[in-house]
């Protein structure tokens, strides 16, 4: 499998090269040269396969010969060491819970898969050393820190916006030490992401072998397809069309879901549910893509004004907006609506949703009016405990602290404060 840059001004590369580089030399995101649909028989019998077998079938074509089969299966086994349940919330509506991993966020899958791919490539070239440089608006940092902790041949540097991630999220990325360093940025997530992208293109930093662990990296993004296959396996027996609503920030999850559909997974429609950072909903209305500075909200992992993965979605539809709208809708919601929904879901179903899941639920309910006789699935991307300052007072409850979270509560935060790209560059040098 070869990968090409979506800016179309860089050489095609292998899976290994795309993972290590992260971003193409022309600033473009990498995209697979071809998509080969999975045989229909696989979907007809999917309930007979384990999650590991499903994941191998899904990802193998994208990895090709760059990782030998036995090693790839071992990487998948180590990646998928927790559950992905679909939980019935109300009639015909399910929550796909993606937070049962070590950092209690959906990004555990991509971070664990990518870290193990890099470890495999390091074994093939033990003299190499990579620096993973990543920006986080919330959960990416903790998942990457956990996934890469102690990985030989890899240093990890995480940029996060000061005061704009939850206390637990901050602790998960600032307390581990070893090969993990946290840089606390005076700014918003978009500032962090811009610094990371600039560093990748800085010729004075090429000796650092920089790569990204954001969803711009194919090894972080591609495994996110797995969730949608797992959900289909669990809900297939209902024999109804599936509608997925993804709370969307950088649009990695929904982009992976659309890729799964392109491989043949029977999904009728997707909803990108956003907070007031509504670049994509406005694009669908006006037809013009106009990125803008992000606005801080209670669903902070979605505070993205220029979602990187949207260009990959456009590529899958050849930039044909008419065809795109047949499969895709997008709606934005305010913090006030999110608070109200967290409370109403709990009052009527006793289900505890966190802010991102609540936005996904809102988008799902709105779009289900256009799809009769379907099953709706909204993604719960992080455990409610990570947003206890929002959830507990809204519901007037006390959340029990899971063991994954308890382990970081009493550890000391260690971060380095920076304000500009020059600060980051000086640190890297």
C-alpha positions in Angstrom: 0.0 0.0 0.0 1.3 3.5 -0.9 0.1 6.8 0.5 -0.1 10.1 -1.3 -0.3 13.7 0.0 -3.6 15.4 -0.2 -1.6 18.5 -1.4 -0.4 16.4 -4.3 3.1 17.8 -4.3 5.1 15.1 -2.5 6.4 11.6 -3.4 4.2 8.6 -2.5 5.4 6.7 0.5 4.9 3.3 2.3 2.9 2.8 5.4 6.1 2.8 7.5 7.3 6.1 5.9 3.9 7.7 6.3 3.7 6.8 10.0 7.2 8.0 10.8 6.8 11.3 8.8 3.3 12.0 10.1 2.8 14.9 7.7 4.0 15.0 4.1 6.8 17.4 3.1 4.2 19.6 1.2 2.2 20.0 4.4 -0.5 17.5 3.2 -2.1 14.7 5.1 -1.4 11.2 3.8 -4.2 9.2 2.3 -4.2 5.6 1.0 -3.7 5.1 -2.7 -6.6 2.7 -3.0 -9.5 1.4 -1.0 -10.3 -2.3 -1.5 -13.9 -3.2 -0.3 -14.1 -6.1 2.1 -15.9 -9.1 0.8 -19.7 -9.2 1.5 -19.3 -12.6 3.2 -17.3 -11.0 5.9 -20.2 -8.8 7.0 -22.7 -11.6 6.7 -20.7 -13.6 9.2 -19.2 -10.8 11.3 -20.8 -12.0 14.5 -18.6 -15.2 14.3 -15.4 -13.2 14.4 -13.5 -11.9 17.4 -12.7 -8.2 17.7 -9.1 -9.0 17.0 -10.0 -11.0 13.8 -12.2 -8.1 12.6 -9.5 -5.5 13.2 -6.9 -7.6 11.3 -9.3 -7.9 8.3 -9.9 -4.2 8.4 -6.4 -2.9 8.8 -4.3 -5.4 6.8 -4.6 -3.8 3.4 -3.4 -0.4 4.8 -0.3 -1.9 6.4 0.6 -4.2 3.6 4.0 -5.9 3.9 5.5 -3.2 6.2 4.6 -5.3 9.3 4.7 -9.1 9.1 1.4 -10.8 9.8 2.2 -12.3 13.1 3.6 -9.0 14.5 0.5 -7.1 13.2 -1.8 -9.6 14.9 0.2 -9.1 18.2 0.0 -5.3 17.8 -3.8 -5.6 17.4 -4.2 -7.9 20.4 -2.2 -5.5 22.6 -4.2 -2.5 21.2 -7.7 -4.0 21.8 -7.3 -5.1 25.4 -10.6 -3.7 26.6 -14.3 -3.6 25.7 -16.3 -1.5 23.2 -19.9 -2.0 24.4 -23.0 -0.6 22.8 -25.4 0.4 25.7 -29.1 0.9 25.1 -30.1 4.4 26.3 -33.6 4.5 25.0 -35.7 2.8 22.3 -33.6 2.5 19.1 -30.8 4.6 20.5 -27.5 3.3 21.7 -24.3 4.7 23.2 -21.1 3.3 21.8 -18.8 3.5 24.8 -15.2 4.0 23.7 -13.8 4.9 27.2 -13.0 1.5 28.7 -9.2 1.7 28.0 -6.3 2.7 30.2 -6.9 6.5 29.9 -10.7 6.2 29.6 -10.9 7.9 26.1 -11.4 6.6 22.6 -7.9 7.7 21.6 -6.4 4.8 23.6 -6.9 2.6 20.5 -5.1 4.8 18.0 -2.3 5.7 20.5 -1.7 2.1 21.4 -1.7 1.0 17.8 0.7 3.7 16.6 3.1 3.3 19.5 3.4 -0.4 18.8 3.9 0.2 15.1 6.8 2.7 15.9 8.3 0.2 18.3 8.2 -2.5 15.6 9.9 -0.1 13.1 12.5 0.8 15.8 13.4 -2.9 16.1 14.1 -3.0 12.4 16.4 0.0 12.7 17.7 0.2 16.3 19.9 3.2 15.6 16.9 5.4 14.8 15.1 7.6 17.3 11.8 9.4 16.8 10.3 12.4 18.6 6.5 12.2 18.7 5.2 15.8 18.8 1.5 16.1 19.5 -1.1 18.8 20.2 -4.1 18.0 22.4 -7.4 19.7 23.1 -8.2 17.1 25.8 -7.8 13.4 25.7 -5.2 12.9 23.0 -2.4 13.9 25.4 -3.3 11.4 28.0 -3.8 8.6 25.5 -0.6 9.3 23.7 1.3 9.6 27.0 0.0 6.2 28.2 0.4 4.5 24.9 4.0 5.6 24.4 5.2 5.4 28.0 8.5 3.6 28.1 8.5 2.8 24.3 12.1 2.3 23.3 13.4 4.8 20.7 10.6 7.3 21.1 10.4 10.6 23.0 7.0 12.2 23.3 6.4 15.9 23.6 2.8 17.0 24.2 1.5 20.6 23.7 -1.7 21.5 25.5 -3.6 24.8 26.0 -3.1 26.1 29.5 -6.4 26.2 31.5 -8.4 24.7 28.7 -8.3 21.0 29.6 -9.9 19.4 32.6 -7.9 18.7 35.7 -7.9 14.9 35.2 -6.9 15.3 31.5 -4.0 17.5 32.5 -2.8 15.1 35.2 -2.9 12.2 32.7 -0.4 13.9 30.4 1.8 15.8 33.0 2.5 13.2 35.7 4.0 10.2 33.9 7.6 11.3 33.4 10.1 9.0 31.7 10.0 9.7 27.9 6.9 11.9 28.2 7.2 15.8 28.3 4.3 18.2 28.6 4.5 21.7 27.2 1.8 24.0 28.6 0.9 26.6 25.9 -0.4 30.1 26.6 -3.1 29.9 24.0 -5.8 27.7 22.5 -5.7 24.3 20.9 -5.4 25.7 17.4 -2.2 27.5 18.6 -0.8 24.2 19.7 -1.7 22.5 16.5 -0.2 25.3 14.4 3.1 25.0 16.3 3.2 21.3 15.7 2.6 21.6 12.0 5.2 24.4 11.8 7.8 22.2 13.5 7.3 19.4 11.1 8.2 21.7 8.2 11.1 23.4 9.9 14.3 22.2 8.1 16.4 23.0 11.1 14.5 20.3 13.0 14.8 17.4 10.5 17.5 15.7 12.7 14.8 15.2 15.4 12.8 12.8 13.2 9.6 14.4 14.2 6.3 12.6 13.8 2.7 13.3 15.0 0.4 11.2 17.1 -2.6 13.4 16.3 -5.2 11.9 14.0 -3.3 13.5 11.1 -1.0 10.4 11.5 -2.4 7.4 9.6 -1.5 5.0 12.4 -3.6 7.1 14.8 -6.4 7.6 12.4 -6.9 4.3 10.6 -7.6 2.1 13.7 -10.5 4.3 14.6 -12.4 2.4 12.0 -12.5 -0.6 14.3 -15.2 1.0 16.6 -17.8 1.1 13.8 -17.2 -2.6 12.8 -17.5 -3.6 16.5 -20.8 -1.7 16.9 -22.2 -3.2 13.7 -21.3 -6.7 15.0 -23.3 -6.0 18.2 -26.3 -4.5 16.5 -26.5 -6.5 13.3 -29.2 -8.8 14.7 -31.7 -5.9 14.9 -31.7 -5.9 11.1 -32.2 -2.1 10.9 -30.2 0.6 9.1 -27.5 2.2 11.3 -27.1 5.9 11.8 -23.9 7.1 13.6 -23.5 10.5 15.3 -19.9 11.4 16.2 -19.1 14.3 18.5 -16.5 16.0 16.2 -13.5 18.1 16.9 -10.6 17.2 14.5 -13.1 14.9 12.6 -10.9 11.8 13.0 -13.6 9.5 14.3 -16.2 10.4 11.7 -13.6 10.3 8.9 -12.7 6.8 10.0 -16.3 5.8 10.0 -16.8 7.1 6.5 -13.7 5.1 5.4 -15.3 2.0 7.0 -18.5 2.7 4.9 -16.3 2.9 1.8 -14.9 -0.5 2.7 -18.5 -1.9 2.6 -19.7 -1.5 6.2 -23.5 -1.0 6.1 -23.9 2.4 7.6 -26.8 4.5 6.3 -25.8 8.0 7.5 -23.3 10.0 9.6 -23.8 13.0 11.7 -20.9 15.3 12.7 -22.2 16.9 15.9 -20.2 19.9 17.0 -20.2 22.5 19.7 -20.2 26.2 18.7 -17.0 25.6 16.8 -19.2 25.1 13.7 -16.9 25.4 10.7 -18.2 22.2 9.1 -22.0 22.8 9.8 -21.6 26.3 8.2 -19.8 24.7 5.2 -22.7 22.5 4.6 -25.1 25.4 4.7 -23.1 28.0 2.7 -20.8 25.8 0.6 -17.7 27.7 1.6 -15.1 26.3 4.0 -14.0 29.1 6.3 -11.9 28.1 9.3 -12.0 30.4 12.3 -10.4 30.7 15.7 -11.7 28.1 18.2 -13.9 29.0 21.1 -13.6 27.4 24.5 -16.6 25.2 25.6 -17.4 22.5 28.1 -16.9 19.9 25.4 -13.2 21.0 25.1 -11.9 18.1 23.0 -14.1 19.5 20.2 -12.8 23.1 20.4 -11.3 23.0 17.0 -11.8 25.8 14.4 -10.0 24.1 11.5 -10.5 20.3 11.7 -7.6 18.6 10.0 -9.3 15.4 8.9 -12.1 17.1 7.0 -10.0 17.2 3.9 -9.8 13.4 4.0 -13.6 13.2 4.1 -13.8 15.5 1.1 -11.2 13.3 -0.7 -13.5 10.3 -0.3 -16.3 12.1 -2.1 -14.1 13.7 -4.7 -15.1 17.1 -3.3 -18.6 16.5 -4.6 -20.8 18.2 -2.0 -24.1 16.8 -3.4 -22.9 13.2 -3.0 -21.4 14.0 0.3 -24.6 15.3 1.8 -26.4 12.0 1.0 -24.2 10.3 3.6 -23.4 13.2 5.9 -25.0 15.9 8.1 -23.6 18.2 10.6 -25.2 20.3 13.4 -23.8 22.5 16.1 -25.0 22.9 19.7 -24.4 25.4 22.5 -23.1 24.7 26.0 -26.6 25.5 27.4 -28.1 22.8 25.2 -25.4 20.4 26.3 -26.0 21.0 30.0 -29.8 20.5 29.4 -29.2 17.3 27.5 -26.9 15.8 30.1 -29.6 16.3 32.7 -32.5 15.2 30.5 -30.8 12.0 29.5 -30.1 11.2 33.1 -33.6 12.1 34.3 -35.3 9.9 31.7 -32.9 7.0 31.3 -30.5 7.1 34.3 -27.6 7.1 31.8 -24.7 9.4 32.6 -23.4 11.2 29.5 -20.4 13.5 29.4 -20.4 16.8 27.4 -19.1 15.3 24.1 -21.5 12.4 24.2 -24.4 14.7 25.0 -23.5 16.7 21.8 -23.4 13.5 19.9 -26.8 12.5 21.3 -28.3 15.9 20.2 -27.0 15.5 16.7 -28.4 12.0 16.6 -31.9 13.0 17.7 -32.0 15.8 15.2 -31.0 13.6 12.3 -33.2 10.6 13.2 -36.2 12.6 12.3 -35.1 12.1 8.7 -34.5 8.4 8.9 -37.4 6.1 9.8 -37.0 2.7 11.3 -33.3 3.0 11.9 -31.0 2.4 14.9 -29.1 5.5 16.1 -25.7 5.2 17.7 -23.9 8.1 19.4 -20.3 7.9 20.4 -19.4 8.3 24.1 -15.7 9.3 23.6 -14.6 9.7 27.2 -15.6 8.6 30.7 -17.8 11.2 32.6 -15.3 11.3 35.4 -13.0 13.3 33.2 -15.5 16.1 33.2 -16.7 15.8 36.8 -16.7 19.6 37.2 -19.5 19.6 34.6 -21.3 16.3 35.2 -21.5 16.2 39.0 -23.1 19.6 39.6 -25.4 19.2 36.6 -26.8 15.9 37.9 -26.3 16.5 41.6 -24.4 13.2 42.0 -21.0 12.1 43.1 -19.1 10.0 40.5 -17.1 7.0 41.7 -13.4 7.3 40.7 -12.3 4.4 38.4 -8.9 2.9 39.1 -7.5 4.3 35.8 -8.1 7.8 37.1 -7.4 7.2 40.8 -3.8 6.3 39.9 -2.9 9.8 38.7 -4.8 11.9 41.2 -2.0 12.2 43.7 0.9 12.5 41.3 2.7 15.8 40.8 2.1 17.8 37.7 5.2 18.6 35.7 5.0 20.9 32.7 7.1 23.5 30.8 5.3 26.7 29.9 5.7 28.2 26.4 4.0 30.9 24.5 5.4 31.0 20.9 6.7 28.7 18.2 10.2 30.0 19.0 9.8 28.7 22.5 9.0 25.2 21.2 11.8 25.3 18.7 14.3 26.3 21.4 13.1 23.4 23.6 13.4 20.9 20.7 16.9 22.1 19.8 
